[in-house]
Amino acid sequence: MMNTMEVLPMTNAQAYLEALMLAIVAPDDEKSLMAQGLAQRAGATLSEHDRTLCQKGIETCMEYLREYS
């Protein structure tokens, strides 16, 4: 029997968050730029308030990782 993972749709905010994180942790500049493009497209669907909340969430996450990793 095959083990399959169910893929659930994500919101635009989730896509924006994941793309921002990918842009930060990408292994090279090319992949980082690709992720930045994805973030830009997903972020275009969000309000400025929601984009700001997402960005602050990513900043908080990165600060936590720097402090406790």
Secondary structure, DSSP 8 states (H G I E B T S, - for coil): -----------HHHHHHHHHHHHHH-SSHHHHHHHHHHHHHHHTTS-HHHHHHHHHHHHHHHHHHHHH-
